[in-house]
Amino acid sequence: MDRVDTEEIGKTAGLVWDYLEENGRSSINALYKNLRVSKRLVDAAIGWLAREGKLSFSHEQRGTYVELLESK
């Protein structure tokens, strides 16, 4: 199994943040498709941002959606 380091996860978290800031609420599948990095890295980056309290999630029939929380 390939090793994923925190630097790669951090860079991908930045990509996720930028994508959501530009495009707004998005499905996780759309992130997989549009970010052009591995699903594993996208998942880790989403987890990183979620742990920092920067994302909100909603679950619908067609999948899971994520969006940035407003800064306070």
N, C-alpha and C positions, 0 to 999 in steps of 0.2 A: 504494500500500500504506500502511495506517495505521501510524504510528510507535508503538511500545510503549516506554515509558521505564522506567528502573530503579525508580522509585517505585511504578508500577503492578505491576511484577513483585514487588517486595518486599511490597506489600500482599497480593497473591495468594498469595505464599509463606506469609504468615501465615494465610490462609484454608485453605490445604492443610494446614498444621501443625495448626490447630485441628480440622479435620475428621478427620484421622488420629488425633489425640489422643483425640477423643471416640468415634470409630467403629472404631478399630483398622485392621488391614490392609484395603486396598481396591483394587479394580481402577481403573486409570486412567480407564476409561470411566465408572465411578461418580463419580469426581471431576468429569469433564466435565459429567455430568448434574446433580449436586447443588450445585456451587459457583456456578453461574449467572454465570460469566464466560467469555470466549472460550477456545476450546481452545488457542489460541496462548499466551494468558497462563498457563493451567494448565501447559502444556508448559515454558514459560520458568521458572515458579515451581518445578516439579519439578527442573529442571536446576540452579537456584540452590541448592535444598536438598541435592541430590545432591552438588554441588560442595563444599558445606560438610561433607559426610560425615554428614548427618542422616537419610538414607533407605537402606533396603535394597529390592532389587527381586527379584521372582521371575516367571518366565515359565511360563505354563501354556497348555494348548490353547485355553482361552477368553480369553486375553489376558495382559496384564502387570499385576502387582500390586505395590503399594508399601506400605511401612510405615515408621514411625519407628524409628530405632535408639535403644536405651537410652542415656541420658546416662551418661557415665563420670566 
